[in-house]
Structures are given as structure tokens and as C-alpha cells.
Amino acid sequence: MLKKILRISFFAIITIIMLLVLFLANDLTEIAHVLKNIKPLWLFVAFGFLIIYFIINAFSLMIIIKDEKLKAVDSFLVSSIEYFYNGITPSNTGSQPMQVVEYKRLGVPTSRATGSLLINSVINQIAIVFLCLLSLIYYKELSKGVEAIKILIIVGLSLNILVLLLYLSIGISNKIKNVLVKIVSFFCKRKIFKGKLDLAVVKFEDFCKEAQVSFKEAFKHPIRLILALFFKTLALIIFYALPFFVLLSLDIHLGPKTIFIVIAMTTFSIAMTCFVPTPGASGGIEFAFKSLFINLAGVTSSVAVSGMLLWRLLTYYILMIISLICYFILEFVSVKKRRTSVADSNIMKNEK
């Protein structure tokens, strides 16, 4: 409980600092004027697409972890808690441990849950890298006049490719796995750590072993992998298209074809900042989105900040709230099942 409180407090502090920096660097009167004159219809459309994304994005993990004993509704709820825990932890790393715990409570073995989540992460990474490479078609339009963005685009793409290769290497190559274990062991066993990270070496080695088992199992079901990749890619395209409707809500009409450039813009905004070590990549993603927004739409800084705030409200805060509701529903269902199980057990004892 204390850890959860500290995480939420850290998240709140980072959010407040980010908002203060954004507002102090821009004309508050102009931002207020822009937000006062938004078109609510387009925000409702954006919210509708957000819900579609929320549902479709869960399909990939549900397909991978498919089990006869696991109800589709339960699997959907576990998949949906990722946004809340990723949102309150640095570099979006908090959801998987919690999802493993929840799957275990539903009867899924820890090794299988961990492996399925790893495969889902690999599929997510493949989809991101694919969309990044596809988005390079619009590289000139996105980086025009913004030198810092050129570097961020290259770094973001490189990091995502590197992470994907790392995942694949661990899961496929036993030699690379052994080399990585040795490297982690070498650094963790230095005197400076006084033996405090010995357990981390064991956990990493176990993780690598589970990864290889999971990859072998996943390759036995290629149709599942293809379907999971399809739904993941479709979900990301919908998610990356949301700023287009935010632009429309600000009465900025760039033409229907611009939606493809907007998708490319958002792809790189998220790709280049997803490893920022703050809750929900706060700070980094706002800067990237604002810079690309100004470059794409040719608007003032205050208008760009207004659009960024609306987009962030939809894709971060509202998504976190929906995810938290799913978590509460999951907890309620779990408690109800335990009570039913205890009641059935007592009935059986009384009958004996």
C-alpha cells in the first residue's frame, strides 16, 4: 500500500511540475481563450475512437494468453489495467508485474503469464517499429525547420529497434542470452553494490529462461501471433490518429489526407519519448508533441499547448481513469469469487 501511495504521489508531483512549466512558458489568457472555443463534437469523436482503441488493444494479449479456464471478460480486465500502472510508474514499466499477479489469481501459472506478457511486448515493439519505419515517408514534413526533432526522431527509432532486437535475441538465441546474463552478473556483483543485487541476477536469468520457453511455445501458434500483431497495429493506428480530431476540435482543418501525417507525427512523438524515466513519460512527450504540433499545423505555441493538453487529457488521464475502473471491477469480481468458493466449501463440509 505504501509503495502505491508513493508512486501516485510521485506521479502527482511530476504532473504538477509539468503543468506549471507549460503554463508559465505560455500566455495563459490565450490558452484559456483557445480552450473556451473548442468544438465539443470532435472531442466526443476522439473519445469514441479512444474507447475503440481501448477495446482493440486488449485483443492481442487475450489472443496470446488464450486458455480454456480463463474467461474472456477476466482476460480483458487484466489486459486493461496496464494504462493505470504504466501511468504511475517511470518508463511505463509498472503494469506487467501487476498483470502477472492478477493472472495468477485467475489460475494462470506465473511462468505462462510472464511469457505471454513478454510476447505481447515483443508484438507491441514490432508494431511500433513498423509504424515508425512507415512514418519515415513523412520525415521531411515532420522535421522541417526543427533541428532538435530530427535528432529525437533518429534516437527514438534507434532505441525502439534496439529494444526489439534485444527482446528477440533473448528469446531466440541461447548464446546471446548467456552473454547478457554474464554482463548483468558482472555489473551487479561489483563491490559497490555490496551483494544487494545478487537476487536481480537470479531474476534476470529466470526471466531469460522463461522468455525462451515462451518464444518456443508462441511459434507453435503462428496464426495467433499474426492476429495479435494485426490487432496491435490497428489499435496503435487508431490511437495515433487521435490528435487529428483534437486539431478539428480547435477548428484547425488541414484536410482529410493530413490524418496520415498526424499518425506519423504521433508515432514519433511517443517513440522518441517512451523511455523517458518519468511516470507516463511526462515532460518529454509534451515537449515532443508540442514541437511537432507547431511544425505540422503552423499554430502559435499557446494553441499547440492547448491541443497538447486536450490530447494528453484523453490519452493519459482519461485512459488511466478507465483503466482504474477496470481494476476495481477486477478486484470486485475476485472478491466475489473467493467468497463464493468459501461458501461452497463450507456447504460441502456441513453436508459431510
C-alpha positions, -999 to 999 in steps of 0.1 A, spaced: 0 0 0 28 24 9 45 18 -25 12 26 -43 9 58 -23 45 68 -31 40 61 -68 8 81 -70 24 109 -51 54 109 -74 30 109 -104 11 138 -90 42 159 -83 56 153 -118 22 162 -134 20 195 -114 56 204 -123 49 197 -160 17 218 -160 35 247 -142 63 247 -168 39 246 -197 16 273 -184 44 297 -172 61 295 -206 29 305 -225 2 331 -225 -24 318 -200 -51 342 -214 -46 329 -249 -47 292 -238 -79 299 -219 -94 316 -249 -85 286 -272 -99 261 -248 -131 281 -243 -138 279 -280 -132 242 -287 -157 222 -308 -171 196 -283 -184 173 -312 -149 165 -323 -137 158 -288 -166 133 -285 -155 117 -317 -119 115 -303 -133 99 -271 -152 74 -292 -120 63 -311 -102 62 -277 -127 36 -265 -124 16 -297 -86 17 -292 -90 6 -255 -110 -24 -266 -90 -35 -296 -56 -31 -279 -66 -57 -253 -72 -83 -280 -35 -90 -287 -28 -102 -251 -61 -120 -249 -53 -140 -281 -17 -148 -269 -28 -160 -234 -59 -178 -245 -69 -205 -221 -100 -227 -217 -102 -220 -180 -97 -182 -185 -129 -162 -192 -126 -136 -220 -141 -109 -197 -115 -116 -170 -86 -116 -195 -99 -83 -209 -100 -67 -175 -64 -79 -167 -52 -66 -200 -69 -32 -194 -52 -24 -161 -19 -17 -179 -27 20 -185 -31 29 -148 0 11 -136 21 22 -166 9 58 -160 21 60 -124 55 43 -129 87 55 -147 92 45 -183 58 27 -184 71 -4 -166 46 -10 -138 18 -29 -154 33 -63 -162 41 -74 -126 6 -65 -115 -9 -83 -145 11 -114 -136 -3 -113 -101 -39 -109 -114 -35 -137 -140 -21 -160 -112 -52 -152 -91 -73 -163 -121 -55 -197 -123 -29 -189 -149 6 -202 -140 31 -174 -133 55 -187 -160 28 -186 -186 15 -152 -177 51 -138 -177 58 -154 -210 26 -142 -226 32 -106 -215 67 -108 -229 54 -120 -263 28 -92 -262 56 -67 -255 76 -80 -285 45 -78 -307 39 -42 -295 75 -33 -302 73 -49 -337 41 -28 -344 58 4 -332 89 -1 -352 68 -10 -383 48 22 -379 79 43 -373 96 30 -405 63 36 -424 62 71 -410 96 80 -424 77 87 -456 67 120 -440 102 126 -424 108 158 -444 74 173 -434 79 164 -397 115 175 -393 113 206 -415 127 236 -396 131 218 -363 167 205 -360 162 191 -325 133 170 -337 155 154 -363 178 140 -336 149 129 -314 133 110 -344 165 92 -351 172 84 -314 136 73 -308 136 50 -338 170 36 -329 160 29 -293 129 11 -303 147 -10 -329 174 -18 -302 148 -29 -277 131 -51 -303 164 -67 -312 171 -72 -275 138 -89 -269 142 -112 -300 178 -120 -291 169 -131 -255 140 -152 -268 157 -168 -297 195 -171 -292 208 -191 -262 243 -177 -268 232 -141 -266 211 -149 -236 242 -163 -218 263 -133 -227 236 -109 -214 233 -129 -182 271 -127 -177 271 -89 -184 243 -83 -159 260 -106 -134 293 -87 -138 279 -53 -131 255 -64 -103 283 -82 -84 306 -53 -81 317 -44 -46 299 -10 -49 266 -28 -46 277 -49 -16 258 -80 -28 225 -63 -28 218 -71 -64 226 -108 -64 188 -115 -64 185 -93 -95 209 -116 -114 189 -146 -105 157 -129 -115 171 -118 -148 184 -153 -156 150 -167 -148 134 -141 -170 156 -151 -199 148 -188 -194 111 -180 -193 115 -159 -224 130 -187 -244 103 -211 -233 76 -186 -242 91 -180 -277 92 -217 -285 55 -220 -273 44 -189 -293 60 -202 -325 37 -232 -323 7 -209 -329 17 -186 -358 -19 -177 -365 -23 -163 -330 8 -142 -334 -3 -128 -368 -38 -120 -353 -22 -104 -322 1 -83 -344 -28 -72 -366 -50 -60 -337 -20 -44 -320 -11 -25 -352 -47 -15 -358 -51 -3 -322 -19 19 -325 -30 34 -358 -64 44 -341 -45 58 -311 -20 78 -332 -49 93 -352 -65 109 -322 -46 143 -325 -63 147 -359 -96 151 -341 -81 173 -314 -70 196 -342 -105 197 -356 -119 205 -321 -96 235 -322 -111 245 -356 -78 237 -373 -87 220 -406 -57 206 -425 -76 183 -449 -85 146 -448 -51 135 -461 -34 152 -432 -45 124 -409 -16 102 -422 9 129 -413 -7 133 -379 -4 95 -374 33 98 -383 37 128 -360 22 110 -330 41 78 -338 74 96 -335 63 117 -305 56 86 -285 85 65 -299 111 92 -291 99 97 -255 86 63 -244 118 56 -225 118 89 -206 122 79 -169 91 97 -155 55 85 -150 38 83 -184 69 99 -199 56 132 -186 77 162 -197 93 145 -227 62 136 -246 46 171 -240 77 187 -255 78 164 -285 41 167 -292 41 205 -288 71 209 -312 56 186 -338 22 202 -334 36 237 -341 56 224 -371 27 205 -386 -2 229 -381 18 262 -381 0 274 -350 12 295 -321 28 280 -290 -3 287 -269 -26 269 -294 -1 240 -296 -1 237 -258 -39 238 -258 -41 210 -283 -14 190 -264 -34 194 -231 -66 181 -247 -47 152 -263 -29 144 -230 -62 146 -211 -78 120 -234 -49 96 -239 -33 97 -204 -56 109 -177 -90 96 -190 -74 64 -201 -59 60 -167 -93 65 -151 -110 39 -173 -81 15 -166 -85 21 -128 -123 14 -131 -114 -19 -148 -90 -27 -119 -118 -20 -94 -142 -43 -113 -115 -70 -114 -110 -67 -77 -147 -69 -71 -151 -100 -92 -121 -116 -75 -135 -109 -40 -169 -123 -51 -153 -155 -65 -134 -160 -33 -165 -156 -11 -185 -180 -33 -156 -205 -32 -155 -203 7 -193 -206 9 -193 -237 -14 -165 -252 7 -185 -246 39 -216 -262 25 -197 -293 15 -182 -296 49 -216 -293 66 -231 -319 43 -203 -343 53 
